[in-house]
Amino acid sequence: MKYENLKKFIISTKASKSTIYRFYKKNEELWNETKIPSGKRLFPIDHVKYFDSEIMFDENKVLRQENQSMRNLIDNLVDKDSLQFRLWQLDWSFFITVAYKYEKNQKGCFKQMHALYEHLEQKYGDATKLRLFFTSEPFTNRKGYHNHMVLNVTNRKLHEEILNEIRDFFSFDRVDVRPYDKYKAVVFYMTKEGTINEDWDILGNDLKQDGLQFEKN
């Protein structure tokens, strides 16, 4: 991981010193990723994305809502016949957000997700089971849409290679990757506005075994 001192980090994030420290005060797990090798604190360059993309900040705030009330909500209150609940019961490897550099509408996002899956299936489909569920949402701070997706790759040996393949596929865009955690409830977050029209789809090379063969958009 590459680091910058505070002066350079202020330039990279376009944020003030007080804004930076206020952000880390609210996000202790990210503060722990900074370091002080020689008396001056250094900040991971990878953290810049939390300052120049409002949507990324909002999503990560949601992802940190891992508490007992959330567990109870999921375990006891969710409609167990719903698509969301059935997706939540499945295994997933990663939660990924793609924020496009250039403005895309819903149809453009839909095509991008299908193109990504077809690329992964063609290259890795013989070596692993793949499953991808995505939704498209409008940005809160600019025009256009972005994508959330959960991805399952059963062959763990291919995890890093496939993540690099995804980053290369979206080389002009911002890609945020998180290990999937069932109790962070991202599937419910992704579907908070429902699943309609071209806002979502489920893709995979073994959907029948997953019981999702009739759920494709």
C-alpha positions as CSV (number, residue, x, y, z in Angstrom):
1,M,0.0,0.0,0.0
2,K,1.3,3.5,-0.9
3,Y,1.1,6.4,1.5
4,E,1.3,10.2,1.4
5,N,2.1,12.7,4.1
6,L,-0.7,15.1,5.3
7,K,0.4,17.9,3.0
8,K,0.2,15.7,-0.1
9,F,-2.9,14.0,1.1
10,I,-4.8,17.3,1.4
11,I,-3.9,18.0,-2.2
12,S,-5.0,14.6,-3.3
13,T,-8.3,14.6,-1.5
14,K,-9.1,18.3,-2.0
15,A,-10.1,18.3,1.6
16,S,-9.0,20.5,4.6
17,K,-7.0,19.2,7.5
18,S,-10.0,19.4,9.8
19,T,-12.2,17.6,7.3
20,I,-9.7,14.8,7.0
21,Y,-9.3,14.3,10.8
22,R,-13.1,14.6,11.3
23,F,-13.5,11.8,8.8
24,Y,-11.0,9.5,10.5
25,K,-12.6,10.2,13.9
26,K,-15.8,8.8,12.6
27,N,-14.1,5.9,10.9
28,E,-11.6,4.3,13.3
29,E,-11.0,1.2,11.2
30,L,-9.7,3.4,8.4
31,W,-7.6,5.5,10.9
32,N,-5.9,2.2,12.0
33,E,-4.7,1.8,8.4
34,T,-2.7,5.1,8.6
35,K,0.9,4.8,10.1
36,I,3.6,6.8,11.7
37,P,7.0,5.4,10.6
38,S,9.1,8.4,11.5
39,G,7.1,10.7,13.7
40,K,4.8,12.0,11.0
41,R,1.5,10.4,10.1
42,L,1.1,8.9,6.6
43,F,-2.2,8.3,4.9
44,P,-3.0,5.5,2.4
45,I,-3.4,6.8,-1.1
46,D,-6.3,4.3,-1.5
47,H,-8.3,6.4,1.1
48,V,-8.6,9.3,-1.4
49,K,-11.7,7.6,-2.8
50,Y,-13.6,8.3,0.4
51,F,-13.2,12.0,0.0
52,D,-13.8,12.6,-3.7
53,S,-16.9,10.4,-4.1
54,E,-19.9,11.0,-1.9
55,I,-21.5,7.8,-2.9
56,M,-18.5,5.8,-1.7
57,F,-18.6,7.4,1.7
58,D,-22.3,6.7,2.1
59,E,-21.9,3.1,1.1
60,N,-19.1,2.4,3.5
61,K,-21.1,4.0,6.3
62,V,-23.8,1.6,5.5
63,L,-21.4,-1.3,5.4
64,R,-20.2,-0.6,8.9
65,Q,-23.7,-1.1,10.4
66,E,-22.8,-4.5,11.7
67,N,-24.6,-4.7,15.1
68,Q,-27.0,-6.9,16.9
69,S,-30.1,-5.0,15.8
70,M,-29.3,-5.5,12.2
71,R,-28.7,-9.2,12.8
72,N,-32.1,-9.5,14.5
73,L,-33.8,-7.6,11.7
74,I,-32.4,-9.9,9.1
75,D,-33.0,-13.1,11.0
76,N,-36.5,-12.4,12.3
77,L,-38.3,-9.8,10.2
78,V,-37.3,-10.5,6.6
79,D,-39.9,-12.1,4.3
80,K,-38.3,-15.5,3.8
81,D,-40.0,-16.0,0.4
82,S,-38.5,-12.8,-1.0
83,L,-35.7,-12.7,-3.5
84,Q,-33.6,-10.6,-1.1
85,F,-33.8,-13.3,1.6
86,R,-32.9,-16.1,-0.8
87,L,-29.9,-14.1,-2.1
88,W,-28.9,-13.4,1.4
89,Q,-28.8,-17.1,2.2
90,L,-26.4,-17.8,-0.6
91,D,-22.6,-17.7,-0.5
92,W,-20.9,-14.6,-1.9
93,S,-17.3,-13.7,-2.2
94,F,-17.2,-9.9,-2.7
95,F,-19.3,-6.7,-2.6
96,I,-18.2,-4.4,-5.4
97,T,-19.2,-0.9,-6.4
98,V,-18.4,0.6,-9.8
99,A,-18.6,4.4,-10.1
100,Y,-18.3,5.3,-13.8
101,K,-16.0,8.1,-14.9
102,Y,-18.4,9.1,-17.6
103,E,-22.2,9.4,-17.2
104,K,-24.2,6.2,-17.8
105,N,-27.9,5.7,-17.8
106,Q,-29.7,2.5,-16.6
107,K,-29.4,0.7,-19.9
108,G,-25.7,1.5,-20.1
109,C,-25.1,0.1,-16.6
110,F,-27.1,-3.0,-17.5
111,K,-25.0,-3.6,-20.6
112,Q,-21.7,-3.1,-18.7
113,M,-22.7,-5.6,-16.1
114,H,-23.6,-8.2,-18.7
115,A,-20.4,-7.5,-20.6
116,L,-18.4,-8.0,-17.4
117,Y,-20.1,-11.3,-16.6
118,E,-19.7,-12.6,-20.2
119,H,-16.0,-11.7,-20.0
120,L,-15.5,-13.5,-16.7
121,E,-17.6,-16.5,-17.8
122,Q,-15.6,-16.9,-21.0
123,K,-12.2,-16.7,-19.3
124,Y,-13.0,-18.5,-16.0
125,G,-16.3,-20.4,-16.4
126,D,-14.6,-23.8,-16.9
127,A,-12.5,-23.4,-13.7
128,T,-15.1,-22.1,-11.2
129,K,-18.7,-21.5,-10.4
130,L,-19.6,-17.9,-10.9
131,R,-22.7,-15.9,-9.7
132,L,-23.3,-12.2,-10.0
133,F,-26.2,-10.1,-8.7
134,F,-26.2,-6.4,-9.6
135,T,-28.3,-3.3,-9.2
136,S,-28.0,0.1,-10.7
137,E,-28.7,3.3,-8.8
138,P,-28.5,7.0,-9.5
139,F,-25.7,9.0,-8.0
140,T,-26.6,11.4,-5.2
141,N,-23.9,14.0,-6.2
142,R,-24.0,14.0,-10.0
143,K,-26.0,12.8,-13.0
144,G,-25.9,9.2,-14.1
145,Y,-25.9,5.8,-12.5
146,H,-23.5,3.5,-10.7
147,N,-23.5,-0.2,-10.1
148,H,-23.4,-2.4,-6.9
149,M,-22.8,-6.1,-7.3
150,V,-22.2,-9.1,-5.2
151,L,-20.0,-11.8,-6.8
152,N,-19.4,-15.4,-5.9
153,V,-16.3,-17.2,-7.1
154,T,-16.2,-20.7,-5.6
155,N,-12.6,-21.3,-6.6
156,R,-10.7,-19.3,-4.0
157,K,-7.4,-19.7,-5.9
158,L,-8.9,-17.4,-8.6
159,H,-10.1,-14.7,-6.3
160,E,-7.3,-12.2,-6.7
161,E,-6.9,-12.9,-10.4
162,I,-10.6,-12.3,-11.0
163,L,-10.6,-9.1,-9.0
164,N,-7.6,-7.8,-11.0
165,E,-9.6,-8.8,-14.1
166,I,-12.5,-6.7,-12.9
167,R,-10.3,-3.7,-12.1
168,D,-8.8,-3.9,-15.6
169,F,-12.2,-4.2,-17.2
170,F,-13.2,-0.9,-15.5
171,S,-9.8,0.7,-15.8
172,F,-11.2,4.2,-16.4
173,D,-13.7,3.9,-13.6
174,R,-13.6,3.8,-9.8
175,V,-13.9,0.3,-8.4
176,D,-14.4,-0.4,-4.7
177,V,-14.0,-4.0,-3.5
178,R,-15.0,-5.4,-0.2
179,P,-15.0,-8.9,1.1
180,Y,-18.6,-10.0,1.5
181,D,-20.0,-10.2,5.0
182,K,-23.4,-11.7,5.4
183,Y,-24.3,-9.6,8.4
184,K,-23.5,-6.3,6.8
185,A,-26.7,-6.9,4.8
186,V,-25.5,-5.4,1.6
187,V,-28.0,-7.5,-0.5
188,F,-30.8,-5.7,1.4
189,Y,-29.1,-2.4,0.9
190,M,-28.7,-3.0,-2.8
191,T,-32.4,-3.8,-3.2
192,K,-33.8,-1.0,-0.9
193,E,-35.6,0.6,-3.9
194,G,-36.9,-2.8,-5.2
195,T,-35.9,-4.7,-8.3
196,I,-37.6,-3.4,-11.5
197,N,-36.9,-3.1,-15.2
198,E,-33.2,-2.7,-16.1
199,D,-32.1,-1.8,-12.6
200,W,-30.9,-5.3,-11.8
201,D,-30.2,-8.9,-12.9
202,I,-28.8,-12.2,-11.7
203,L,-26.1,-14.0,-13.8
204,G,-24.4,-17.3,-13.2
205,N,-23.2,-20.5,-14.7
206,D,-25.2,-22.7,-12.3
207,L,-28.4,-20.7,-11.4
208,K,-30.5,-23.8,-11.4
209,Q,-28.6,-25.3,-8.5
210,D,-28.9,-22.0,-6.7
211,G,-32.7,-22.0,-7.2
212,L,-32.5,-18.8,-9.2
213,Q,-33.1,-20.0,-12.8
214,F,-36.4,-18.2,-13.0
215,E,-35.3,-15.0,-11.3
216,K,-33.3,-13.4,-14.2
217,N,-34.5,-10.1,-15.5
